[in-house]
Amino acid sequence: MSLDNVLTVAGAAYGHQGMLVFGLILSISLMAFAANYIANLLQRHHWIAYLGLGVVPYVAVDMIWRDSEEVFIATGMA
């Protein structure tokens, strides 16, 4: 489980210990089952990995494009 997931669950719990424990157990369980399911899908259907590989550059270029527009507008360069 990554640190960002732990911080998200801790932030959502707002200091309630029971909610924190429940959220962590739920998150770990979902990650274990989802990772296992996705690994099985990738073994059977290799094209899904290439689809995921295509999504990453698309999202990166989209984020760079949109954020650069916001920077230009904020700095008055547009």
C-alpha positions in Angstrom: 0.0 0.0 0.0 1.5 3.3 -1.0 1.9 6.3 1.3 -0.6 8.4 -0.6 -3.3 5.9 0.0 -2.5 5.9 3.8 -2.6 9.6 3.9 -5.9 9.8 2.0 -7.5 7.3 4.4 -6.1 9.1 7.4 -7.3 12.5 6.1 -10.8 11.1 5.5 -11.0 9.6 9.0 -10.7 13.0 10.6 -9.0 11.5 13.7 -11.6 8.7 14.3 -9.5 5.6 15.1 -12.2 3.1 14.2 -12.8 4.8 10.8 -9.0 4.8 10.2 -8.7 1.1 10.9 -11.7 0.3 8.8 -10.5 2.4 5.9 -7.0 0.9 5.9 -8.4 -2.7 6.0 -10.8 -1.9 3.2 -8.2 -0.2 1.1 -5.7 -3.0 1.6 -8.3 -5.6 0.7 -9.5 -3.8 -2.4 -5.9 -3.3 -3.6 -5.1 -7.0 -3.1 -8.1 -8.2 -5.0 -7.9 -5.6 -7.7 -4.2 -6.2 -8.3 -4.8 -10.0 -8.5 -7.7 -9.5 -10.9 -5.8 -7.1 -13.1 -2.7 -9.4 -13.1 -4.8 -12.3 -14.3 -6.4 -10.1 -17.0 -3.0 -9.0 -18.2 -1.8 -12.6 -18.4 -4.7 -13.6 -20.6 -5.0 -10.4 -22.7 -1.7 -8.8 -23.4 -3.3 -6.0 -25.4 -4.6 -4.4 -22.2 -1.0 -3.5 -21.2 -0.6 -1.7 -24.5 -3.8 0.1 -24.0 -2.6 1.2 -20.6 0.7 2.3 -22.1 -1.2 4.5 -24.5 -3.2 6.1 -21.8 -0.2 7.3 -19.9 1.3 9.6 -22.6 -2.2 10.8 -23.6 -2.9 11.9 -20.0 0.6 13.5 -19.6 0.3 15.5 -22.8 -3.3 16.6 -21.9 -2.1 17.7 -18.4 0.9 19.6 -19.9 -1.4 21.3 -22.5 -4.1 22.4 -20.0 -1.7 23.5 -17.3 0.4 25.5 -19.8 -2.8 27.4 -20.8 -3.5 28.2 -17.2 0.0 29.4 -16.6 -0.1 31.6 -19.7 -3.4 33.1 -18.7 -2.3 33.7 -15.1 0.9 35.4 -16.1 -0.7 37.5 -18.8 1.3 36.0 -21.6 -1.8 34.9 -23.5 
